[in-house]
Amino acid sequence: MRTFECDYTEGAHPKILEALSETNMVQMSGYGFDPYTESAAEKIKAACHAPDAAVTFLVGGTQTNMIVLDLLLAPYEGVIAPKTGHINVHEAGAIECTGHKVLALPENDGVLDVDALEASLKTFYADATHEHMVRPGAVYLTHPTEYGTLYTKAQMERVRALCDRYEMKLYVDGARLGYALGCPENDLALSDLAALCDAFSIGGTKLGLLCGEAVVFPKEAPKMLLSQVKRHGGLLAKGRVLGVQFDAMFTDGLYEQIGREAIRHAKRIRRILLQKGYPLAWDSPTNQQFVILGDAETERLKTFVGFDLWGRTDDAHWIVRFTSSWSTTDADVDELEKTLPDRAALHE
C-alpha cells in the first residue's frame, strides 16, 4: 500500500547517499572545519546572493528553531508567531525552555495576519506598563506555512517594515522551503529572504537529506556562533555529515529539482482528490494537500492508502494530509489514482 504520510518517511536521496559513501573513509577535521562544509556554505551563499552571510549547519528543525531564536532574542524578549506556527504547536515548548515566550497571533490559512501583527505592536507600546510585559523581539514565520500555503513578497516586506519600526528580528523557518521555491505561485526567492530576514533556515531533512538544516545569517552572525551552538547542544562532532549532504544538495541544481518534482506530483495528487470527490480543507499550492473527512470515511480510507491525521475540525471530522516528497514517483501517483476510491464509495 502506498503512503503519502509525510516527506521524511524514506532515508535519503540516492545522490546524497552516494556523496556520503564516496567520502566515508576520507579523514576530515570535526565540527564543520572540513572542505565539504566550507564548500556547502559557499554554494548556499552564492544561491542566496549573499556573499557576506554566515552559514551554519544543524541536525533538526526543532533544534534549529530553538537555537536561532535564542540567539536572536534578548533574555526579556519573546517571539511573535502565527497561532498555527510550528514553534507554537508542534515543538513541545522548546522555545519556552530557553526562557522566551511564544506570542501567538491570528492567521489566515496558516499565514500570519499582518494587520493583526501591526495592531498588536501598537497596543503593546501604547500600554504604559509594557515594560512589565514580555517584549516582542522577533517575528517567526514559516515558508511554506504549516498549512502548505505561501507568503507573498509583499506580505514579507510588510513584516520586515514592522520589524524595522519596532526593532525586532525576522526569522523564517524554511524546513520545507524547497517545496515553496518549486511552486509556480511562489514569488519569494532565496535572495529575497536574504535581503529581508535576519536569519532563515534551509531545510534538508524534508528535502532528501538523512538529516540537516542550514541556517543563514545574511547580515551578521551572532557573536561566538560556534560556542553558542555548542552550548545549546547542537554542535555535531562529525560536522562533515551535514556538510557533505548540503554540498551535494547544492550541486547541479539538485535542491531546485527536488522541489519542482514534488510540486508536480502534488498538483496531480490534488487533481485526483478533487476528481474523486474529496473536499480540500484549504487551497495549498505546495507539497501538502489537506482533505476534510468524517470519522467513518477516514477509517475506511486507511485500508486503501497511507496518509496523516492532521487534526480535528469538530467531533466528527478529521483533516487528513496527503504529502508528496523528494521520493514520490510517477508510479506512486499512478497507484494512488488506481486504488483511491471515489469518496462516495466510502459510504457503501
Helices and strands as residue ranges (DSSP letters): H 14-22, H 35-47, E 54-58, H 61-72, E 77-82, H 86-89, H 94-97, E 102-105, E 107-108, E 111-112, H 114-126, G 130-132, E 135-142, H 153-165, E 169-173, H 177-181, H 190-196, E 199-203, G 205-207, E 213-217, H 225-231, H 240-249, H 254-275, E 288-294, H 295-301, E 308-314, E 317-323, H 330-339, G 343-347
